[in-house]
Amino acid sequence: MKEPAVSADPTQVLAFESDCHIFSGCGFPAPGLHSFVFEPLFTVGGFEFNKPMLLALLGTIAIVGFFWAAFAKPKLVPGKVQMIGEAGYDFVRRGIVFETLGKRQGEKYVPLMVSLFFFIWIMNLWSIVPVAQFPVTSMIAFPAGLAAIVYILWMYLTFKKHGFVGGLKNITGYDKSLGAVLPVIVVIDFFSNVVIRPFTHAVRLFANMFAGHLLLLTFSIGSWYLLNGVGIVYAGASFVMTILLTAFELFIQAVQAYVFVLLACNYVQGALAEHH
């Protein structure tokens, strides 16, 4: 049996396996790592531009366009677009940044956190948009890049606030009152903060979107594969699961954007906190 086409688009996989059903003698064309590999749309000077990059670009344009339309000419009595923009902005500003950093300290970080939240959310939402049907954040490079931005900011603020020695104490949890266990705590905290923290920050978002997309692919392809003879009953059940998982994925997409920004705010707050 041929391998499914290198695409995360279920419709393309189904088209490739158009004659593959449960009683036609072929095996189930299960999704896998090949579902996250894309042929380049075009290549310029050795640089390959593929579908996830296109979706990231379109998502960025959509976000900038929306907020530009909402706030380019703000009105005292907001219209529908401005009202939605203000609600989204205020949700991140008050519900995440101010709750974590406080109003006085957090105001300067609101633009960054709002940008991160909506960028991640839109990148996640591509998963359920017809034709696109792929969450950009399921490619580890995108969450890793975003986590690197937060990590660099955290490091910068830590050493700017506390100086070199104070910054090292902040990162390692240095506290003389710990006594004999101090060396162990220093090593653990250093490894946890410098290595584990950025890794888990990126992987938490990546893993959730990766797993969610695989589940959606499995049940959507399964609906087609079972659509033959008595298998049609199971195809209906698989289709219902696809609908339910899509609704659940909508919730997870927003939660992951929220969690990523919440953790980013926690890291900033830790960098600015006084070391004891």
C-alpha positions as CSV (number, residue, x, y, z in Angstrom):
1,M,0.0,0.0,0.0
2,K,1.2,3.5,-0.8
3,E,2.0,5.9,2.0
4,P,-0.4,8.8,2.4
5,A,0.6,12.0,0.7
6,V,3.0,14.3,2.7
7,S,0.3,16.7,3.8
8,A,-1.6,17.5,7.0
9,D,-4.7,18.3,5.0
10,P,-7.2,15.4,5.5
11,T,-8.9,16.1,2.2
12,Q,-5.7,15.5,0.3
13,V,-5.0,12.3,2.2
14,L,-8.5,11.1,1.4
15,A,-8.2,12.1,-2.2
16,F,-5.0,10.0,-2.4
17,E,-6.7,7.1,-0.7
18,S,-10.0,7.6,-2.5
19,D,-10.5,3.9,-3.1
20,C,-9.2,2.8,0.3
21,H,-12.1,1.5,2.5
22,I,-12.3,-1.1,5.2
23,F,-13.5,-3.9,2.9
24,S,-11.4,-3.0,-0.1
25,G,-8.4,-4.9,1.0
26,C,-6.2,-1.9,2.0
27,G,-5.0,-1.0,5.5
28,F,-6.0,2.0,7.4
29,P,-4.0,5.0,6.1
30,A,-3.0,6.2,9.6
31,P,-1.7,9.7,10.1
32,G,1.8,10.1,11.5
33,L,4.9,12.3,11.2
34,H,4.4,12.5,7.5
35,S,1.2,14.5,8.2
36,F,3.5,17.3,9.5
37,V,5.8,17.4,6.5
38,F,5.1,19.8,3.7
39,E,6.6,20.2,0.3
40,P,7.7,23.9,-0.3
41,L,5.2,26.1,-2.1
42,F,8.2,27.9,-3.7
43,T,11.9,28.2,-3.2
44,V,13.9,31.4,-3.4
45,G,17.7,31.4,-3.1
46,G,17.6,28.1,-1.2
47,F,14.9,29.3,1.2
48,E,11.8,27.1,1.2
49,F,8.5,28.6,1.9
50,N,5.8,26.1,2.9
51,K,2.2,25.9,4.1
52,P,2.8,26.5,7.8
53,M,4.9,29.6,7.0
54,L,2.1,30.8,4.7
55,L,-0.5,30.3,7.5
56,A,1.8,32.1,10.0
57,L,2.1,35.0,7.6
58,L,-1.6,35.2,6.9
59,G,-2.4,34.9,10.6
60,T,0.0,37.8,11.4
61,I,-1.7,39.9,8.6
62,A,-5.1,39.1,10.0
63,I,-4.2,40.0,13.5
64,V,-2.5,43.3,12.5
65,G,-5.4,44.1,10.2
66,F,-8.0,43.4,12.8
67,F,-6.4,45.6,15.5
68,W,-5.7,48.3,13.0
69,A,-9.3,48.4,12.0
70,A,-10.4,48.3,15.7
71,F,-8.1,51.1,17.0
72,A,-6.9,53.2,14.1
73,K,-9.7,55.6,14.6
74,P,-11.1,54.8,18.1
75,K,-14.5,56.3,19.0
76,L,-15.9,57.2,22.4
77,V,-18.9,55.0,21.6
78,P,-17.1,51.9,20.0
79,G,-18.4,50.1,17.0
80,K,-18.6,46.3,16.8
81,V,-15.0,45.8,15.7
82,Q,-13.6,48.2,18.2
83,M,-15.7,46.6,21.0
84,I,-14.4,43.2,20.1
85,G,-10.9,44.5,20.0
86,E,-11.2,46.2,23.3
87,A,-12.7,43.1,24.9
88,G,-9.8,40.9,23.7
89,Y,-7.2,43.4,24.7
90,D,-8.7,44.0,28.1
91,F,-9.0,40.2,28.7
92,V,-5.3,39.8,28.4
93,R,-4.5,43.1,30.1
94,R,-6.6,42.7,33.2
95,G,-7.2,38.9,33.3
96,I,-3.6,37.8,32.8
97,V,-1.0,40.6,33.0
98,F,-2.5,42.7,35.9
99,E,-3.4,39.6,37.8
100,T,0.2,38.4,37.6
101,L,2.3,41.5,37.6
102,G,0.0,44.1,39.0
103,K,-1.2,47.2,37.2
104,R,1.8,49.5,37.9
105,Q,4.5,47.0,37.0
106,G,2.6,45.1,34.3
107,E,1.4,48.0,32.1
108,K,4.6,48.1,30.0
109,Y,4.4,44.4,29.2
110,V,0.7,44.4,28.0
111,P,1.5,45.0,24.3
112,L,3.9,42.0,24.2
113,M,1.5,39.7,26.1
114,V,-1.5,40.7,23.9
115,S,0.6,40.1,20.8
116,L,1.7,36.7,22.1
117,F,-1.8,35.6,23.1
118,F,-3.5,36.5,19.8
119,F,-0.7,35.2,17.6
120,I,-0.7,31.8,19.4
121,W,-4.5,31.6,19.4
122,I,-4.8,32.4,15.6
123,M,-1.9,29.9,14.8
124,N,-3.9,27.3,16.8
125,L,-7.2,28.1,15.1
126,W,-5.9,27.3,11.7
127,S,-6.4,23.7,12.7
128,I,-10.2,23.9,12.2
129,V,-10.3,26.4,9.3
130,P,-11.3,24.6,6.0
131,V,-8.5,24.3,3.5
132,A,-5.9,25.4,6.0
133,Q,-6.6,22.6,8.5
134,F,-3.3,22.7,10.3
135,P,-2.2,24.2,13.6
136,V,1.0,26.1,13.0
137,T,2.1,25.7,16.6
138,S,2.2,21.9,16.1
139,M,5.6,22.6,14.4
140,I,8.1,22.8,17.2
141,A,10.0,25.7,15.6
142,F,7.1,28.2,16.2
143,P,6.6,27.5,19.9
144,A,10.4,27.3,20.4
145,G,10.8,30.7,18.8
146,L,8.1,32.2,21.0
147,A,9.5,30.6,24.1
148,A,12.9,32.0,23.2
149,I,11.5,35.5,23.1
150,V,10.1,35.1,26.6
151,Y,13.3,33.4,27.8
152,I,15.6,36.2,26.5
153,L,13.3,38.8,28.1
154,W,13.3,36.9,31.4
155,M,17.1,36.7,31.4
156,Y,17.5,40.4,30.5
157,L,15.1,41.6,33.2
158,T,16.7,39.3,35.8
159,F,20.2,40.6,35.4
160,K,19.0,44.2,34.8
161,K,17.1,44.2,38.0
162,H,19.5,42.4,40.3
163,G,22.9,42.8,38.6
164,F,25.2,39.9,37.7
165,V,25.6,38.4,41.2
166,G,22.0,39.0,42.2
167,G,20.8,37.6,38.9
168,L,22.7,34.4,39.5
169,K,21.2,34.2,43.0
170,N,17.7,34.7,41.5
171,I,18.2,32.0,38.9
172,T,19.8,29.5,41.3
173,G,17.6,30.1,44.3
174,Y,20.7,30.9,46.4
175,D,19.8,31.3,50.1
176,K,22.5,30.8,52.8
177,S,19.8,29.7,55.3
178,L,19.4,26.4,53.4
179,G,22.6,25.2,55.0
180,A,24.1,21.9,53.8
181,V,21.5,21.4,51.0
182,L,22.4,24.7,49.4
183,P,24.7,23.2,46.7
184,V,22.0,20.7,45.7
185,I,19.3,23.4,45.5
186,V,21.6,25.7,43.4
187,V,22.3,22.9,40.9
188,I,18.7,21.9,40.6
189,D,17.3,25.4,40.3
190,F,19.9,26.4,37.8
191,F,19.2,23.4,35.6
192,S,15.4,23.8,36.1
193,N,15.4,27.5,35.2
194,V,18.1,27.7,32.5
195,V,17.4,24.5,30.7
196,I,14.0,23.0,31.6
197,R,11.9,26.2,31.8
198,P,12.2,27.3,28.2
199,F,12.0,23.6,27.0
200,T,8.7,23.0,28.8
201,H,7.3,26.4,27.9
202,A,7.7,25.5,24.2
203,V,6.8,21.8,24.4
204,R,3.6,22.3,26.4
205,L,2.1,24.3,23.5
206,F,3.6,22.1,20.8
207,A,2.6,18.8,22.3
208,N,-1.0,19.8,22.8
209,M,-1.4,21.1,19.3
210,F,0.5,18.1,17.8
211,A,-1.6,15.5,19.7
212,G,-4.9,17.4,19.0
213,H,-4.2,17.5,15.3
214,L,-3.3,13.8,15.1
215,L,-6.6,13.0,16.8
216,L,-8.6,15.1,14.4
217,L,-6.8,13.5,11.5
218,T,-7.4,9.9,12.8
219,F,-11.1,10.3,13.2
220,S,-11.7,12.3,10.0
221,I,-9.7,9.8,7.9
222,G,-11.4,7.0,9.8
223,S,-14.8,8.3,8.9
224,W,-13.9,7.9,5.2
225,Y,-12.1,4.6,5.6
226,L,-15.2,3.0,7.4
227,L,-17.6,4.4,4.8
228,N,-18.3,1.0,3.1
229,G,-20.9,-1.6,3.7
230,V,-21.8,-2.2,7.3
231,G,-18.9,0.0,8.2
232,I,-21.0,3.0,7.6
233,V,-22.4,2.7,11.1
234,Y,-18.9,3.0,12.5
235,A,-18.1,5.8,10.0
236,G,-21.0,7.8,11.5
237,A,-19.6,7.3,15.0
238,S,-16.2,8.4,13.8
239,F,-17.7,11.5,12.2
240,V,-19.5,12.4,15.4
241,M,-16.2,12.0,17.3
242,T,-14.6,14.3,14.7
243,I,-17.2,17.0,15.5
244,L,-16.8,16.6,19.2
245,L,-13.1,16.7,19.0
246,T,-13.2,19.8,16.9
247,A,-15.3,21.5,19.6
248,F,-12.9,20.3,22.3
249,E,-10.0,21.5,20.2
250,L,-11.5,25.0,20.0
251,F,-11.4,25.1,23.8
252,I,-7.9,23.7,24.0
253,Q,-6.6,26.2,21.5
254,A,-7.7,29.2,23.6
255,V,-6.5,27.5,26.8
256,Q,-3.0,26.9,25.4
257,A,-2.7,30.6,24.3
258,Y,-3.8,31.6,27.8
259,V,-1.4,29.3,29.6
260,F,1.6,30.3,27.4
261,V,1.0,34.0,28.2
262,L,0.3,33.3,31.9
263,L,3.6,31.5,32.2
264,A,5.4,34.3,30.4
265,C,3.9,36.8,32.9
266,N,5.0,34.5,35.8
267,Y,8.6,34.4,34.5
268,V,8.6,38.2,34.2
269,Q,7.2,38.6,37.7
270,G,9.9,36.2,39.0
271,A,12.6,38.3,37.3
272,L,11.4,41.5,38.8
273,A,10.7,40.1,42.3
274,E,13.1,41.0,45.1
275,H,15.5,38.2,46.0
276,H,15.5,37.1,49.6
